[in-house]
Amino acid sequence: MKHVRNIAIILALAGVVYAAPAAGAAVNLLAWLLGVIFLGVLAWFVMVMYRHYRAEIFSLGDGMRALLYASIGLVVLTVTATPRLWASGPGTAVWFALLAVASCGAFVAWRSYQRY
């Protein structure tokens, strides 16, 4: 019964947003706010994981650590450029290729960590 009530509340809020005359601006603000909160939580999670695994990261060696950081940077840049890359067919293929290269780099660094 509790789930039905929650679904009814969500549907009522969706109806209000749909019917309100200036709901577009409010929805855009809410979407932006949720995005900022999500990015803040993601940054906090990355900080906690870095602090927890700092010794393991520094035990990788300079080359593997550089590869790991470059892979993370490539993922960040690729995700940042998602709207521009997805605007065309070749851009979408480049987007997937960049993420594949970054995944391979992170995998190589992880395998290096697992060997020792």
PEKALIN-V974677 format. One record per backbone hydrogen bond with DSSP energy under -1.0 kcal/mol. NH is the residue of the N-H (numbers start at 0). CO is the residue of the C=O. If there is no record, write none. Layout:
NH|CO, NH|CO
This chain:
4|0, 5|1, 6|2, 7|3, 8|4, 9|5, 10|6, 11|7, 12|8, 13|9, 14|10, 15|11, 16|12, 17|13, 18|14, 19|15, 22|19, 25|21, 26|22, 27|23, 28|24, 29|25, 30|26, 31|27, 32|28, 33|29, 34|30, 35|31, 36|32, 37|33, 38|34, 39|35, 40|36, 41|37, 42|38, 43|39, 44|40, 45|41, 46|42, 47|43, 48|44, 49|45, 50|46, 51|47, 52|48, 56|52, 57|53, 58|54, 59|56, 64|60, 65|61, 66|62, 67|63, 68|64, 69|65, 70|66, 71|67, 72|68, 73|69, 74|70, 75|71, 76|72, 77|73, 78|74, 79|75, 80|76, 81|78, 84|80, 85|81, 87|84, 91|87, 92|88, 93|89, 94|90, 95|91, 96|92, 97|93, 98|94, 99|95, 100|96, 101|97, 102|98, 103|99, 104|100, 105|101, 106|102, 107|103, 108|104, 109|105, 110|106, 111|107, 112|108, 113|109, 114|110
